[in-house]
Amino acid sequence: MINKVQRLIKKSTNVVIFTGAGMSRESGIRTFRGEEGLWKQYKPEQLSSITGLQAQPELVWDWYKKRLITGEGVIPHRGYDALTHLQKLKGSLPVITQNVDGLHRLSGQTDVLELHGSMRTASCLVKCGFSTELTTDLLGSMPPHCPWCGNILRPDIVLFGEPLPAEVISRSYELADNCDLMLVIGTSVQVWPAAGIPFAALDNGATVIEINPAGTELPCNENVISVRRKAGEILPLLVGLKE
């Protein structure tokens, strides 16, 4: 199995990466779903929606501040290093991610499509044009306000009830339609419309390698190869990253 996957990665000319929360979790960032997921403690409509932010801005921003503090010092694991290595080998390696933590960029990947936005920046809620890096210093006064117009700032993530960024989702599907190999890493492939991207790759005739300890929603057929391992353990081996 491992040798087969290694050969596929080596010979493929148009590889696309698709990652989910499991990739981040291996670096110590909590997921939203699952037994230890953040939504087990909080209602998403209350803490991750425009209406929630408008109704209780201090409560919402206090939660995001805790998430930001928790994420400080988190570093990409060896699986991220392996993808950066693969990018150098291939010359191009688009990464489509459902994660908002910025670890792909931090690890050196340059063509990253963030389907759900980023926790690393914030912008004006009324879209006056102000945007800034999201740091704990910015959150010294709660809730943070726009210095240009005085309105509340928002984290630059896709909140509940908002559509995914049109340009990002469009290019993601375009990549899926044209790739010959997609590595689907650390995701159960359950959150739509993002989950449709690996299926689009399959419809295009591409091979999909799913790397996830648990089963996913992807079908069991000859075009899907399942590797039931953690990304940080197996990706370095698959791409030939040396210690």
C-alpha positions as CSV (number, residue, x, y, z in Angstrom):
1,M,0.0,0.0,0.0
2,I,2.7,2.5,1.0
3,N,4.8,1.8,-2.0
4,K,1.8,2.2,-4.3
5,V,0.9,5.6,-2.8
6,Q,4.6,6.7,-3.1
7,R,4.6,5.8,-6.8
8,L,1.3,7.6,-7.4
9,I,2.6,10.8,-5.8
10,K,5.9,10.6,-7.7
11,K,4.3,10.1,-11.1
12,S,1.4,12.5,-10.8
13,T,1.8,15.8,-12.6
14,N,-1.1,17.8,-11.1
15,V,-1.4,17.1,-7.4
16,V,-3.9,19.0,-5.2
17,I,-4.1,18.9,-1.4
18,F,-7.4,19.1,0.6
19,T,-7.2,19.3,4.4
20,G,-9.5,19.5,7.4
21,A,-9.5,19.9,11.1
22,G,-7.7,16.6,11.8
23,M,-4.6,18.1,10.2
24,S,-4.6,21.0,12.7
25,R,-5.5,18.8,15.7
26,E,-2.2,16.9,15.4
27,S,-0.5,20.3,16.2
28,G,-2.7,20.7,19.3
29,I,-5.5,22.8,17.9
30,R,-9.0,21.6,19.0
31,T,-11.5,20.7,16.4
32,F,-15.1,21.9,16.3
33,R,-16.7,18.5,16.0
34,G,-16.1,15.2,17.8
35,E,-16.1,14.3,21.5
36,E,-13.7,17.1,22.4
37,G,-14.9,19.5,19.8
38,L,-15.6,23.2,20.6
39,W,-19.2,22.9,19.6
40,K,-19.7,20.4,22.5
41,Q,-19.4,23.4,24.8
42,Y,-20.8,26.3,22.8
43,K,-23.6,26.9,20.4
44,P,-22.2,27.9,17.0
45,E,-25.1,30.3,16.3
46,Q,-24.2,32.2,19.5
47,L,-20.5,32.5,19.0
48,S,-19.8,32.2,15.3
49,S,-22.5,34.1,13.5
50,I,-23.0,37.8,12.5
51,T,-26.1,37.9,14.7
52,G,-24.2,36.5,17.7
53,L,-21.4,39.1,17.2
54,Q,-23.9,41.9,16.9
55,A,-25.9,40.8,19.9
56,Q,-23.1,39.9,22.3
57,P,-19.8,41.3,20.9
58,E,-17.9,41.1,24.1
59,L,-18.8,37.4,24.7
60,V,-18.0,36.5,21.1
61,W,-14.7,38.3,21.1
62,D,-13.7,36.8,24.5
63,W,-14.2,33.4,23.0
64,Y,-12.1,34.2,19.9
65,K,-9.4,35.7,22.2
66,K,-9.2,32.4,24.0
67,R,-8.9,30.6,20.7
68,L,-6.1,33.0,19.6
69,I,-4.2,32.6,22.9
70,T,-4.6,28.8,22.7
71,G,-3.2,28.8,19.2
72,E,-0.2,31.0,20.1
73,G,3.0,28.9,20.0
74,V,1.4,26.1,18.0
75,I,3.8,25.0,15.3
76,P,3.1,22.9,12.1
77,H,3.8,19.2,12.6
78,R,5.9,17.0,10.3
79,G,3.0,16.4,8.0
80,Y,3.0,20.1,7.1
81,D,6.8,19.9,6.5
82,A,6.1,17.0,4.2
83,L,3.7,19.1,2.1
84,T,6.2,21.9,1.9
85,H,8.8,19.4,0.7
86,L,6.4,18.0,-1.9
87,Q,5.7,21.6,-3.1
88,K,9.4,22.0,-3.8
89,L,9.5,18.7,-5.6
90,K,6.5,19.4,-7.8
91,G,7.1,23.1,-8.3
92,S,3.4,23.7,-7.6
93,L,1.1,22.3,-4.9
94,P,-2.2,24.1,-4.4
95,V,-3.6,23.5,-0.9
96,I,-7.3,23.7,-0.3
97,T,-8.0,23.9,3.4
98,Q,-11.1,24.1,5.7
99,N,-8.9,25.2,8.5
100,V,-8.6,28.9,9.7
101,D,-5.4,28.6,11.8
102,G,-2.9,29.6,9.0
103,L,-0.5,26.6,9.7
104,H,-0.2,25.8,6.0
105,R,1.2,29.3,5.3
106,L,3.3,29.2,8.4
107,S,4.9,26.0,7.3
108,G,5.9,27.5,3.9
109,Q,3.2,26.5,1.5
110,T,2.5,29.4,-0.8
111,D,-0.7,28.5,-2.8
112,V,-3.2,28.1,0.0
113,L,-6.9,28.5,-0.5
114,E,-8.7,29.0,2.8
115,L,-12.3,28.0,2.3
116,H,-13.4,29.2,5.7
117,G,-11.2,32.3,6.0
118,S,-8.5,33.0,8.5
119,M,-8.2,33.6,12.2
120,R,-5.0,35.5,11.6
121,T,-6.7,38.8,10.5
122,A,-9.7,40.9,11.4
123,S,-11.7,43.5,9.5
124,C,-14.4,46.1,10.0
125,L,-17.9,44.5,10.4
126,V,-19.5,47.2,8.2
127,K,-16.8,46.7,5.5
128,C,-15.4,50.2,5.5
129,G,-12.1,48.7,4.2
130,F,-10.1,48.4,7.4
131,S,-8.2,45.1,7.9
132,T,-5.4,44.2,10.3
133,E,-3.5,41.3,11.7
134,L,-5.4,39.7,14.6
135,T,-3.2,39.6,17.7
136,T,-3.8,39.5,21.4
137,D,-2.6,43.1,21.6
138,L,-5.5,44.1,19.4
139,L,-7.9,42.5,21.9
140,G,-6.7,44.5,24.8
141,S,-10.0,46.4,24.7
142,M,-13.1,44.3,24.2
143,P,-14.7,44.2,21.8
144,P,-12.1,45.6,19.4
145,H,-13.3,48.5,17.2
146,C,-12.4,49.8,13.8
147,P,-10.0,52.8,14.1
148,W,-11.4,54.2,10.9
149,C,-15.2,54.2,11.5
150,G,-15.6,53.1,15.1
151,N,-17.7,50.0,14.3
152,I,-16.9,46.5,15.8
153,L,-14.2,44.4,14.1
154,R,-14.9,40.8,13.1
155,P,-12.5,37.9,12.6
156,D,-11.9,37.1,8.9
157,I,-13.5,33.7,9.1
158,V,-16.6,32.5,7.4
159,L,-19.3,32.8,10.0
160,F,-22.5,30.8,10.1
161,G,-25.0,32.0,7.5
162,E,-22.3,33.4,5.3
163,P,-21.4,31.9,1.9
164,L,-17.9,30.6,1.3
165,P,-15.7,33.2,-0.6
166,A,-16.8,32.9,-4.2
167,E,-13.3,33.2,-5.8
168,V,-11.8,30.6,-3.4
169,I,-14.6,28.0,-3.9
170,S,-14.6,28.6,-7.7
171,R,-10.8,28.0,-8.0
172,S,-11.0,25.0,-5.6
173,Y,-13.5,23.3,-7.9
174,E,-11.5,24.2,-10.9
175,L,-8.4,22.6,-9.4
176,A,-10.5,19.5,-8.5
177,D,-11.7,19.3,-12.1
178,N,-8.2,19.3,-13.5
179,C,-6.0,17.4,-11.0
180,D,-4.8,13.8,-11.5
181,L,-4.3,13.2,-7.8
182,M,-5.8,14.7,-4.7
183,L,-4.6,14.0,-1.2
184,V,-7.5,14.4,1.3
185,I,-6.0,14.8,4.7
186,G,-7.5,15.0,8.2
187,T,-11.1,15.4,7.2
188,S,-14.3,13.2,7.4
189,V,-15.6,14.9,4.2
190,Q,-18.9,15.8,5.8
191,V,-19.0,19.6,5.8
192,W,-20.6,20.9,2.6
193,P,-20.1,22.6,0.2
194,A,-16.4,22.1,0.9
195,A,-16.9,18.3,1.0
196,G,-18.0,18.4,-2.6
197,I,-14.4,19.2,-3.7
198,P,-12.9,15.6,-3.3
199,F,-16.0,14.2,-5.0
200,A,-15.4,16.6,-7.9
201,A,-11.9,15.2,-8.3
202,L,-13.3,11.7,-8.4
203,D,-15.9,12.7,-11.0
204,N,-13.0,14.1,-13.0
205,G,-11.3,10.7,-13.0
206,A,-8.5,11.6,-10.5
207,T,-7.2,9.3,-7.9
208,V,-8.0,10.3,-4.3
209,I,-5.7,9.3,-1.4
210,E,-7.5,9.8,1.9
211,I,-5.2,10.1,4.9
212,N,-7.3,9.9,8.1
213,P,-7.3,7.5,11.1
214,A,-11.1,7.1,10.9
215,G,-13.4,6.4,7.9
216,T,-14.8,9.2,5.8
217,E,-17.7,9.8,3.5
218,L,-15.6,9.0,0.4
219,P,-16.8,5.9,-1.5
220,C,-14.9,2.6,-1.5
221,N,-13.8,2.1,-5.1
222,E,-10.7,1.7,-7.1
223,N,-10.1,5.4,-7.4
224,V,-10.0,5.9,-3.6
225,I,-7.0,4.7,-1.6
226,S,-7.5,4.8,2.2
227,V,-4.5,5.3,4.5
228,R,-5.6,5.0,8.1
229,R,-2.8,6.9,9.7
230,K,-2.1,10.3,11.1
231,A,-0.8,12.8,8.7
232,G,2.2,13.7,10.8
233,E,3.3,10.1,10.9
234,I,2.7,9.0,7.3
235,L,3.1,12.0,5.1
236,P,6.9,12.4,5.6
237,L,7.3,8.7,4.6
238,L,5.0,9.1,1.5
239,V,6.9,12.1,0.1
240,G,10.4,11.0,1.0
241,L,11.1,13.7,3.6
242,K,14.2,12.7,5.5
243,E,14.6,13.2,9.3
